[in-house]
Amino acid sequence: MKIAVPVTDGKLCSHFGHCESFTFFDVAEDTRQVAGTTTLKAPEHVPGLLPKWIQEQGAAIVLAGGMGARARALLEQAGIRVITGVESAPAAEVVNSYLNNDLKTGSNVCDH
């Protein structure tokens, strides 16, 4: 399983479409342990581009602070689980919290 996290300055970026990069965490499903990570510069912010790009990277889950309704719908249509309302923290901490079933989420901080 691959988890995508939008990142700016090493932390989860609160606005999905305005991050510097994405860190992709490869997770062994049987052990729920991170087996590796890859960080890629985010493509330019063009409506509809990020969901397709994330799908091409093989992500199954996106952990985000805030995300617009269109991006969420496109990701979900591609079979990608979307979790929003995640507080900004180092990306590895966010993923580990998710894997340990103790990820705390609030409201989607994106208003469009």
MODELLER restraints for C-alpha pairs under 7 A, 6 or more apart:
rsr = mdl.restraints
at = mdl.atoms
rsr.add(forms.Gaussian(group=physical.xy_distance, feature=features.Distance(at['CA:1:A'], at['CA:26:A']), mean=5.99, stdev=0.5))
rsr.add(forms.Gaussian(group=physical.xy_distance, feature=features.Distance(at['CA:1:A'], at['CA:27:A']), mean=5.25, stdev=0.5))
rsr.add(forms.Gaussian(group=physical.xy_distance, feature=features.Distance(at['CA:1:A'], at['CA:28:A']), mean=6.62, stdev=0.5))
rsr.add(forms.Gaussian(group=physical.xy_distance, feature=features.Distance(at['CA:1:A'], at['CA:29:A']), mean=6.27, stdev=0.5))
rsr.add(forms.Gaussian(group=physical.xy_distance, feature=features.Distance(at['CA:1:A'], at['CA:60:A']), mean=6.16, stdev=0.5))
rsr.add(forms.Gaussian(group=physical.xy_distance, feature=features.Distance(at['CA:2:A'], at['CA:24:A']), mean=6.37, stdev=0.5))
rsr.add(forms.Gaussian(group=physical.xy_distance, feature=features.Distance(at['CA:2:A'], at['CA:25:A']), mean=5.48, stdev=0.5))
rsr.add(forms.Gaussian(group=physical.xy_distance, feature=features.Distance(at['CA:2:A'], at['CA:26:A']), mean=4.65, stdev=0.5))
rsr.add(forms.Gaussian(group=physical.xy_distance, feature=features.Distance(at['CA:2:A'], at['CA:27:A']), mean=5.99, stdev=0.5))
rsr.add(forms.Gaussian(group=physical.xy_distance, feature=features.Distance(at['CA:2:A'], at['CA:58:A']), mean=6.55, stdev=0.5))
rsr.add(forms.Gaussian(group=physical.xy_distance, feature=features.Distance(at['CA:2:A'], at['CA:59:A']), mean=4.65, stdev=0.5))
rsr.add(forms.Gaussian(group=physical.xy_distance, feature=features.Distance(at['CA:2:A'], at['CA:60:A']), mean=5.47, stdev=0.5))
rsr.add(forms.Gaussian(group=physical.xy_distance, feature=features.Distance(at['CA:2:A'], at['CA:61:A']), mean=6.64, stdev=0.5))
rsr.add(forms.Gaussian(group=physical.xy_distance, feature=features.Distance(at['CA:3:A'], at['CA:24:A']), mean=5.51, stdev=0.5))
rsr.add(forms.Gaussian(group=physical.xy_distance, feature=features.Distance(at['CA:3:A'], at['CA:25:A']), mean=5.08, stdev=0.5))
rsr.add(forms.Gaussian(group=physical.xy_distance, feature=features.Distance(at['CA:3:A'], at['CA:26:A']), mean=6.69, stdev=0.5))
rsr.add(forms.Gaussian(group=physical.xy_distance, feature=features.Distance(at['CA:3:A'], at['CA:59:A']), mean=5.51, stdev=0.5))
rsr.add(forms.Gaussian(group=physical.xy_distance, feature=features.Distance(at['CA:3:A'], at['CA:60:A']), mean=6.08, stdev=0.5))
rsr.add(forms.Gaussian(group=physical.xy_distance, feature=features.Distance(at['CA:3:A'], at['CA:61:A']), mean=4.79, stdev=0.5))
rsr.add(forms.Gaussian(group=physical.xy_distance, feature=features.Distance(at['CA:3:A'], at['CA:62:A']), mean=5.78, stdev=0.5))
rsr.add(forms.Gaussian(group=physical.xy_distance, feature=features.Distance(at['CA:4:A'], at['CA:22:A']), mean=6.37, stdev=0.5))
rsr.add(forms.Gaussian(group=physical.xy_distance, feature=features.Distance(at['CA:4:A'], at['CA:23:A']), mean=5.82, stdev=0.5))
rsr.add(forms.Gaussian(group=physical.xy_distance, feature=features.Distance(at['CA:4:A'], at['CA:24:A']), mean=4.56, stdev=0.5))
rsr.add(forms.Gaussian(group=physical.xy_distance, feature=features.Distance(at['CA:4:A'], at['CA:25:A']), mean=6.50, stdev=0.5))
rsr.add(forms.Gaussian(group=physical.xy_distance, feature=features.Distance(at['CA:4:A'], at['CA:59:A']), mean=5.99, stdev=0.5))
rsr.add(forms.Gaussian(group=physical.xy_distance, feature=features.Distance(at['CA:4:A'], at['CA:61:A']), mean=6.18, stdev=0.5))
rsr.add(forms.Gaussian(group=physical.xy_distance, feature=features.Distance(at['CA:4:A'], at['CA:62:A']), mean=4.76, stdev=0.5))
rsr.add(forms.Gaussian(group=physical.xy_distance, feature=features.Distance(at['CA:4:A'], at['CA:63:A']), mean=6.41, stdev=0.5))
rsr.add(forms.Gaussian(group=physical.xy_distance, feature=features.Distance(at['CA:5:A'], at['CA:12:A']), mean=6.39, stdev=0.5))
rsr.add(forms.Gaussian(group=physical.xy_distance, feature=features.Distance(at['CA:5:A'], at['CA:22:A']), mean=5.45, stdev=0.5))
rsr.add(forms.Gaussian(group=physical.xy_distance, feature=features.Distance(at['CA:5:A'], at['CA:23:A']), mean=5.31, stdev=0.5))
rsr.add(forms.Gaussian(group=physical.xy_distance, feature=features.Distance(at['CA:5:A'], at['CA:24:A']), mean=6.45, stdev=0.5))
rsr.add(forms.Gaussian(group=physical.xy_distance, feature=features.Distance(at['CA:5:A'], at['CA:62:A']), mean=5.99, stdev=0.5))
rsr.add(forms.Gaussian(group=physical.xy_distance, feature=features.Distance(at['CA:5:A'], at['CA:63:A']), mean=5.37, stdev=0.5))
rsr.add(forms.Gaussian(group=physical.xy_distance, feature=features.Distance(at['CA:5:A'], at['CA:64:A']), mean=6.41, stdev=0.5))
rsr.add(forms.Gaussian(group=physical.xy_distance, feature=features.Distance(at['CA:5:A'], at['CA:91:A']), mean=6.59, stdev=0.5))
rsr.add(forms.Gaussian(group=physical.xy_distance, feature=features.Distance(at['CA:6:A'], at['CA:12:A']), mean=5.63, stdev=0.5))
rsr.add(forms.Gaussian(group=physical.xy_distance, feature=features.Distance(at['CA:6:A'], at['CA:13:A']), mean=5.54, stdev=0.5))
rsr.add(forms.Gaussian(group=physical.xy_distance, feature=features.Distance(at['CA:6:A'], at['CA:16:A']), mean=5.87, stdev=0.5))
rsr.add(forms.Gaussian(group=physical.xy_distance, feature=features.Distance(at['CA:6:A'], at['CA:19:A']), mean=5.69, stdev=0.5))
rsr.add(forms.Gaussian(group=physical.xy_distance, feature=features.Distance(at['CA:6:A'], at['CA:21:A']), mean=6.05, stdev=0.5))
rsr.add(forms.Gaussian(group=physical.xy_distance, feature=features.Distance(at['CA:6:A'], at['CA:22:A']), mean=4.50, stdev=0.5))
rsr.add(forms.Gaussian(group=physical.xy_distance, feature=features.Distance(at['CA:6:A'], at['CA:23:A']), mean=6.58, stdev=0.5))
rsr.add(forms.Gaussian(group=physical.xy_distance, feature=features.Distance(at['CA:6:A'], at['CA:64:A']), mean=6.57, stdev=0.5))
rsr.add(forms.Gaussian(group=physical.xy_distance, feature=features.Distance(at['CA:7:A'], at['CA:13:A']), mean=4.87, stdev=0.5))
rsr.add(forms.Gaussian(group=physical.xy_distance, feature=features.Distance(at['CA:7:A'], at['CA:19:A']), mean=5.50, stdev=0.5))
rsr.add(forms.Gaussian(group=physical.xy_distance, feature=features.Distance(at['CA:7:A'], at['CA:20:A']), mean=6.04, stdev=0.5))
rsr.add(forms.Gaussian(group=physical.xy_distance, feature=features.Distance(at['CA:7:A'], at['CA:21:A']), mean=5.27, stdev=0.5))
rsr.add(forms.Gaussian(group=physical.xy_distance, feature=features.Distance(at['CA:7:A'], at['CA:22:A']), mean=5.43, stdev=0.5))
rsr.add(forms.Gaussian(group=physical.xy_distance, feature=features.Distance(at['CA:7:A'], at['CA:23:A']), mean=6.71, stdev=0.5))
rsr.add(forms.Gaussian(group=physical.xy_distance, feature=features.Distance(at['CA:8:A'], at['CA:19:A']), mean=5.38, stdev=0.5))
rsr.add(forms.Gaussian(group=physical.xy_distance, feature=features.Distance(at['CA:8:A'], at['CA:20:A']), mean=5.09, stdev=0.5))
rsr.add(forms.Gaussian(group=physical.xy_distance, feature=features.Distance(at['CA:8:A'], at['CA:21:A']), mean=6.57, stdev=0.5))
rsr.add(forms.Gaussian(group=physical.xy_distance, feature=features.Distance(at['CA:10:A'], at['CA:90:A']), mean=5.81, stdev=0.5))
rsr.add(forms.Gaussian(group=physical.xy_distance, feature=features.Distance(at['CA:10:A'], at['CA:91:A']), mean=6.61, stdev=0.5))
rsr.add(forms.Gaussian(group=physical.xy_distance, feature=features.Distance(at['CA:11:A'], at['CA:88:A']), mean=6.04, stdev=0.5))
rsr.add(forms.Gaussian(group=physical.xy_distance, feature=features.Distance(at['CA:11:A'], at['CA:89:A']), mean=5.02, stdev=0.5))
rsr.add(forms.Gaussian(group=physical.xy_distance, feature=features.Distance(at['CA:11:A'], at['CA:90:A']), mean=4.11, stdev=0.5))
rsr.add(forms.Gaussian(group=physical.xy_distance, feature=features.Distance(at['CA:11:A'], at['CA:91:A']), mean=5.26, stdev=0.5))
rsr.add(forms.Gaussian(group=physical.xy_distance, feature=features.Distance(at['CA:12:A'], at['CA:88:A']), mean=4.82, stdev=0.5))
rsr.add(forms.Gaussian(group=physical.xy_distance, feature=features.Distance(at['CA:12:A'], at['CA:89:A']), mean=5.62, stdev=0.5))
rsr.add(forms.Gaussian(group=physical.xy_distance, feature=features.Distance(at['CA:12:A'], at['CA:90:A']), mean=6.15, stdev=0.5))
rsr.add(forms.Gaussian(group=physical.xy_distance, feature=features.Distance(at['CA:12:A'], at['CA:91:A']), mean=5.41, stdev=0.5))
rsr.add(forms.Gaussian(group=physical.xy_distance, feature=features.Distance(at['CA:13:A'], at['CA:19:A']), mean=5.72, stdev=0.5))
rsr.add(forms.Gaussian(group=physical.xy_distance, feature=features.Distance(at['CA:13:A'], at['CA:65:A']), mean=6.63, stdev=0.5))
rsr.add(forms.Gaussian(group=physical.xy_distance, feature=features.Distance(at['CA:13:A'], at['CA:88:A']), mean=6.23, stdev=0.5))
rsr.add(forms.Gaussian(group=physical.xy_distance, feature=features.Distance(at['CA:14:A'], at['CA:64:A']), mean=6.76, stdev=0.5))
rsr.add(forms.Gaussian(group=physical.xy_distance, feature=features.Distance(at['CA:14:A'], at['CA:65:A']), mean=4.29, stdev=0.5))
rsr.add(forms.Gaussian(group=physical.xy_distance, feature=features.Distance(at['CA:14:A'], at['CA:66:A']), mean=5.57, stdev=0.5))
rsr.add(forms.Gaussian(group=physical.xy_distance, feature=features.Distance(at['CA:14:A'], at['CA:88:A']), mean=6.24, stdev=0.5))
rsr.add(forms.Gaussian(group=physical.xy_distance, feature=features.Distance(at['CA:15:A'], at['CA:65:A']), mean=6.12, stdev=0.5))
rsr.add(forms.Gaussian(group=physical.xy_distance, feature=features.Distance(at['CA:15:A'], at['CA:66:A']), mean=5.01, stdev=0.5))
rsr.add(forms.Gaussian(group=physical.xy_distance, feature=features.Distance(at['CA:15:A'], at['CA:67:A']), mean=6.35, stdev=0.5))
rsr.add(forms.Gaussian(group=physical.xy_distance, feature=features.Distance(at['CA:15:A'], at['CA:110:A']), mean=6.53, stdev=0.5))
rsr.add(forms.Gaussian(group=physical.xy_distance, feature=features.Distance(at['CA:16:A'], at['CA:64:A']), mean=6.17, stdev=0.5))
rsr.add(forms.Gaussian(group=physical.xy_distance, feature=features.Distance(at['CA:16:A'], at['CA:65:A']), mean=6.87, stdev=0.5))
rsr.add(forms.Gaussian(group=physical.xy_distance, feature=features.Distance(at['CA:16:A'], at['CA:66:A']), mean=5.89, stdev=0.5))
rsr.add(forms.Gaussian(group=physical.xy_distance, feature=features.Distance(at['CA:16:A'], at['CA:67:A']), mean=5.39, stdev=0.5))
rsr.add(forms.Gaussian(group=physical.xy_distance, feature=features.Distance(at['CA:17:A'], at['CA:45:A']), mean=6.08, stdev=0.5))
rsr.add(forms.Gaussian(group=physical.xy_distance, feature=features.Distance(at['CA:18:A'], at['CA:45:A']), mean=6.84, stdev=0.5))
rsr.add(forms.Gaussian(group=physical.xy_distance, feature=features.Distance(at['CA:19:A'], at['CA:42:A']), mean=6.91, stdev=0.5))
rsr.add(forms.Gaussian(group=physical.xy_distance, feature=features.Distance(at['CA:20:A'], at['CA:41:A']), mean=6.19, stdev=0.5))
rsr.add(forms.Gaussian(group=physical.xy_distance, feature=features.Distance(at['CA:20:A'], at['CA:42:A']), mean=5.77, stdev=0.5))
rsr.add(forms.Gaussian(group=physical.xy_distance, feature=features.Distance(at['CA:21:A'], at['CA:39:A']), mean=6.64, stdev=0.5))
rsr.add(forms.Gaussian(group=physical.xy_distance, feature=features.Distance(at['CA:21:A'], at['CA:40:A']), mean=5.50, stdev=0.5))
rsr.add(forms.Gaussian(group=physical.xy_distance, feature=features.Distance(at['CA:21:A'], at['CA:41:A']), mean=4.19, stdev=0.5))
rsr.add(forms.Gaussian(group=physical.xy_distance, feature=features.Distance(at['CA:21:A'], at['CA:42:A']), mean=4.38, stdev=0.5))
rsr.add(forms.Gaussian(group=physical.xy_distance, feature=features.Distance(at['CA:22:A'], at['CA:39:A']), mean=5.58, stdev=0.5))
rsr.add(forms.Gaussian(group=physical.xy_distance, feature=features.Distance(at['CA:22:A'], at['CA:40:A']), mean=5.48, stdev=0.5))
rsr.add(forms.Gaussian(group=physical.xy_distance, feature=features.Distance(at['CA:22:A'], at['CA:41:A']), mean=6.46, stdev=0.5))
rsr.add(forms.Gaussian(group=physical.xy_distance, feature=features.Distance(at['CA:22:A'], at['CA:42:A']), mean=6.10, stdev=0.5))
rsr.add(forms.Gaussian(group=physical.xy_distance, feature=features.Distance(at['CA:23:A'], at['CA:37:A']), mean=6.67, stdev=0.5))
rsr.add(forms.Gaussian(group=physical.xy_distance, feature=features.Distance(at['CA:23:A'], at['CA:38:A']), mean=5.61, stdev=0.5))
rsr.add(forms.Gaussian(group=physical.xy_distance, feature=features.Distance(at['CA:23:A'], at['CA:39:A']), mean=4.19, stdev=0.5))
rsr.add(forms.Gaussian(group=physical.xy_distance, feature=features.Distance(at['CA:23:A'], at['CA:40:A']), mean=6.47, stdev=0.5))
rsr.add(forms.Gaussian(group=physical.xy_distance, feature=features.Distance(at['CA:24:A'], at['CA:37:A']), mean=5.50, stdev=0.5))
rsr.add(forms.Gaussian(group=physical.xy_distance, feature=features.Distance(at['CA:24:A'], at['CA:38:A']), mean=5.17, stdev=0.5))
rsr.add(forms.Gaussian(group=physical.xy_distance, feature=features.Distance(at['CA:24:A'], at['CA:39:A']), mean=6.16, stdev=0.5))
rsr.add(forms.Gaussian(group=physical.xy_distance, feature=features.Distance(at['CA:25:A'], at['CA:34:A']), mean=6.39, stdev=0.5))
rsr.add(forms.Gaussian(group=physical.xy_distance, feature=features.Distance(at['CA:25:A'], at['CA:36:A']), mean=5.97, stdev=0.5))
rsr.add(forms.Gaussian(group=physical.xy_distance, feature=features.Distance(at['CA:25:A'], at['CA:37:A']), mean=4.56, stdev=0.5))
rsr.add(forms.Gaussian(group=physical.xy_distance, feature=features.Distance(at['CA:25:A'], at['CA:38:A']), mean=6.72, stdev=0.5))
rsr.add(forms.Gaussian(group=physical.xy_distance, feature=features.Distance(at['CA:26:A'], at['CA:34:A']), mean=5.77, stdev=0.5))
rsr.add(forms.Gaussian(group=physical.xy_distance, feature=features.Distance(at['CA:26:A'], at['CA:35:A']), mean=5.46, stdev=0.5))
rsr.add(forms.Gaussian(group=physical.xy_distance, feature=features.Distance(at['CA:26:A'], at['CA:36:A']), mean=5.19, stdev=0.5))
rsr.add(forms.Gaussian(group=physical.xy_distance, feature=features.Distance(at['CA:26:A'], at['CA:37:A']), mean=6.01, stdev=0.5))
rsr.add(forms.Gaussian(group=physical.xy_distance, feature=features.Distance(at['CA:27:A'], at['CA:33:A']), mean=5.49, stdev=0.5))
rsr.add(forms.Gaussian(group=physical.xy_distance, feature=features.Distance(at['CA:27:A'], at['CA:34:A']), mean=4.40, stdev=0.5))
rsr.add(forms.Gaussian(group=physical.xy_distance, feature=features.Distance(at['CA:27:A'], at['CA:35:A']), mean=5.42, stdev=0.5))
rsr.add(forms.Gaussian(group=physical.xy_distance, feature=features.Distance(at['CA:28:A'], at['CA:34:A']), mean=6.42, stdev=0.5))
rsr.add(forms.Gaussian(group=physical.xy_distance, feature=features.Distance(at['CA:28:A'], at['CA:35:A']), mean=6.24, stdev=0.5))
rsr.add(forms.Gaussian(group=physical.xy_distance, feature=features.Distance(at['CA:32:A'], at['CA:99:A']), mean=6.15, stdev=0.5))
rsr.add(forms.Gaussian(group=physical.xy_distance, feature=features.Distance(at['CA:48:A'], at['CA:71:A']), mean=6.40, stdev=0.5))
rsr.add(forms.Gaussian(group=physical.xy_distance, feature=features.Distance(at['CA:51:A'], at['CA:71:A']), mean=6.22, stdev=0.5))
rsr.add(forms.Gaussian(group=physical.xy_distance, feature=features.Distance(at['CA:51:A'], at['CA:74:A']), mean=6.09, stdev=0.5))
rsr.add(forms.Gaussian(group=physical.xy_distance, feature=features.Distance(at['CA:51:A'], at['CA:75:A']), mean=5.27, stdev=0.5))
rsr.add(forms.Gaussian(group=physical.xy_distance, feature=features.Distance(at['CA:55:A'], at['CA:78:A']), mean=6.99, stdev=0.5))
rsr.add(forms.Gaussian(group=physical.xy_distance, feature=features.Distance(at['CA:59:A'], at['CA:80:A']), mean=6.92, stdev=0.5))
rsr.add(forms.Gaussian(group=physical.xy_distance, feature=features.Distance(at['CA:60:A'], at['CA:80:A']), mean=4.79, stdev=0.5))
rsr.add(forms.Gaussian(group=physical.xy_distance, feature=features.Distance(at['CA:60:A'], at['CA:81:A']), mean=6.21, stdev=0.5))
rsr.add(forms.Gaussian(group=physical.xy_distance, feature=features.Distance(at['CA:61:A'], at['CA:80:A']), mean=5.36, stdev=0.5))
rsr.add(forms.Gaussian(group=physical.xy_distance, feature=features.Distance(at['CA:61:A'], at['CA:81:A']), mean=4.62, stdev=0.5))
rsr.add(forms.Gaussian(group=physical.xy_distance, feature=features.Distance(at['CA:61:A'], at['CA:82:A']), mean=5.87, stdev=0.5))
rsr.add(forms.Gaussian(group=physical.xy_distance, feature=features.Distance(at['CA:62:A'], at['CA:81:A']), mean=6.30, stdev=0.5))
rsr.add(forms.Gaussian(group=physical.xy_distance, feature=features.Distance(at['CA:62:A'], at['CA:82:A']), mean=4.96, stdev=0.5))
rsr.add(forms.Gaussian(group=physical.xy_distance, feature=features.Distance(at['CA:62:A'], at['CA:83:A']), mean=6.21, stdev=0.5))
rsr.add(forms.Gaussian(group=physical.xy_distance, feature=features.Distance(at['CA:63:A'], at['CA:82:A']), mean=6.31, stdev=0.5))
rsr.add(forms.Gaussian(group=physical.xy_distance, feature=features.Distance(at['CA:63:A'], at['CA:83:A']), mean=5.03, stdev=0.5))
rsr.add(forms.Gaussian(group=physical.xy_distance, feature=features.Distance(at['CA:63:A'], at['CA:84:A']), mean=6.16, stdev=0.5))
rsr.add(forms.Gaussian(group=physical.xy_distance, feature=features.Distance(at['CA:63:A'], at['CA:86:A']), mean=6.79, stdev=0.5))
rsr.add(forms.Gaussian(group=physical.xy_distance, feature=features.Distance(at['CA:64:A'], at['CA:83:A']), mean=6.16, stdev=0.5))
rsr.add(forms.Gaussian(group=physical.xy_distance, feature=features.Distance(at['CA:64:A'], at['CA:84:A']), mean=4.77, stdev=0.5))
rsr.add(forms.Gaussian(group=physical.xy_distance, feature=features.Distance(at['CA:64:A'], at['CA:85:A']), mean=6.50, stdev=0.5))
rsr.add(forms.Gaussian(group=physical.xy_distance, feature=features.Distance(at['CA:64:A'], at['CA:86:A']), mean=5.62, stdev=0.5))
rsr.add(forms.Gaussian(group=physical.xy_distance, feature=features.Distance(at['CA:65:A'], at['CA:84:A']), mean=5.14, stdev=0.5))
rsr.add(forms.Gaussian(group=physical.xy_distance, feature=features.Distance(at['CA:65:A'], at['CA:85:A']), mean=4.53, stdev=0.5))
rsr.add(forms.Gaussian(group=physical.xy_distance, feature=features.Distance(at['CA:65:A'], at['CA:86:A']), mean=4.51, stdev=0.5))
rsr.add(forms.Gaussian(group=physical.xy_distance, feature=features.Distance(at['CA:65:A'], at['CA:87:A']), mean=5.95, stdev=0.5))
rsr.add(forms.Gaussian(group=physical.xy_distance, feature=features.Distance(at['CA:65:A'], at['CA:88:A']), mean=6.97, stdev=0.5))
rsr.add(forms.Gaussian(group=physical.xy_distance, feature=features.Distance(at['CA:65:A'], at['CA:108:A']), mean=6.27, stdev=0.5))
rsr.add(forms.Gaussian(group=physical.xy_distance, feature=features.Distance(at['CA:65:A'], at['CA:109:A']), mean=6.16, stdev=0.5))
rsr.add(forms.Gaussian(group=physical.xy_distance, feature=features.Distance(at['CA:66:A'], at['CA:84:A']), mean=5.73, stdev=0.5))
rsr.add(forms.Gaussian(group=physical.xy_distance, feature=features.Distance(at['CA:66:A'], at['CA:85:A']), mean=6.00, stdev=0.5))
rsr.add(forms.Gaussian(group=physical.xy_distance, feature=features.Distance(at['CA:66:A'], at['CA:108:A']), mean=4.68, stdev=0.5))
rsr.add(forms.Gaussian(group=physical.xy_distance, feature=features.Distance(at['CA:66:A'], at['CA:109:A']), mean=4.41, stdev=0.5))
rsr.add(forms.Gaussian(group=physical.xy_distance, feature=features.Distance(at['CA:66:A'], at['CA:110:A']), mean=4.37, stdev=0.5))
rsr.add(forms.Gaussian(group=physical.xy_distance, feature=features.Distance(at['CA:67:A'], at['CA:84:A']), mean=6.94, stdev=0.5))
rsr.add(forms.Gaussian(group=physical.xy_distance, feature=features.Distance(at['CA:67:A'], at['CA:108:A']), mean=6.73, stdev=0.5))
rsr.add(forms.Gaussian(group=physical.xy_distance, feature=features.Distance(at['CA:67:A'], at['CA:110:A']), mean=5.30, stdev=0.5))
rsr.add(forms.Gaussian(group=physical.xy_distance, feature=features.Distance(at['CA:68:A'], at['CA:110:A']), mean=6.01, stdev=0.5))
rsr.add(forms.Gaussian(group=physical.xy_distance, feature=features.Distance(at['CA:68:A'], at['CA:111:A']), mean=6.91, stdev=0.5))
rsr.add(forms.Gaussian(group=physical.xy_distance, feature=features.Distance(at['CA:68:A'], at['CA:112:A']), mean=5.11, stdev=0.5))
rsr.add(forms.Gaussian(group=physical.xy_distance, feature=features.Distance(at['CA:69:A'], at['CA:112:A']), mean=6.87, stdev=0.5))
rsr.add(forms.Gaussian(group=physical.xy_distance, feature=features.Distance(at['CA:72:A'], at['CA:82:A']), mean=6.76, stdev=0.5))
rsr.add(forms.Gaussian(group=physical.xy_distance, feature=features.Distance(at['CA:76:A'], at['CA:82:A']), mean=6.90, stdev=0.5))
rsr.add(forms.Gaussian(group=physical.xy_distance, feature=features.Distance(at['CA:84:A'], at['CA:105:A']), mean=6.98, stdev=0.5))
rsr.add(forms.Gaussian(group=physical.xy_distance, feature=features.Distance(at['CA:84:A'], at['CA:108:A']), mean=5.47, stdev=0.5))
rsr.add(forms.Gaussian(group=physical.xy_distance, feature=features.Distance(at['CA:85:A'], at['CA:105:A']), mean=4.73, stdev=0.5))
rsr.add(forms.Gaussian(group=physical.xy_distance, feature=features.Distance(at['CA:85:A'], at['CA:106:A']), mean=4.44, stdev=0.5))
rsr.add(forms.Gaussian(group=physical.xy_distance, feature=features.Distance(at['CA:85:A'], at['CA:107:A']), mean=4.66, stdev=0.5))
rsr.add(forms.Gaussian(group=physical.xy_distance, feature=features.Distance(at['CA:85:A'], at['CA:108:A']), mean=4.46, stdev=0.5))
rsr.add(forms.Gaussian(group=physical.xy_distance, feature=features.Distance(at['CA:85:A'], at['CA:109:A']), mean=6.37, stdev=0.5))
rsr.add(forms.Gaussian(group=physical.xy_distance, feature=features.Distance(at['CA:86:A'], at['CA:104:A']), mean=6.61, stdev=0.5))
rsr.add(forms.Gaussian(group=physical.xy_distance, feature=features.Distance(at['CA:86:A'], at['CA:105:A']), mean=4.69, stdev=0.5))
rsr.add(forms.Gaussian(group=physical.xy_distance, feature=features.Distance(at['CA:86:A'], at['CA:106:A']), mean=6.48, stdev=0.5))
rsr.add(forms.Gaussian(group=physical.xy_distance, feature=features.Distance(at['CA:87:A'], at['CA:105:A']), mean=6.70, stdev=0.5))
rsr.add(forms.Gaussian(group=physical.xy_distance, feature=features.Distance(at['CA:97:A'], at['CA:103:A']), mean=4.69, stdev=0.5))
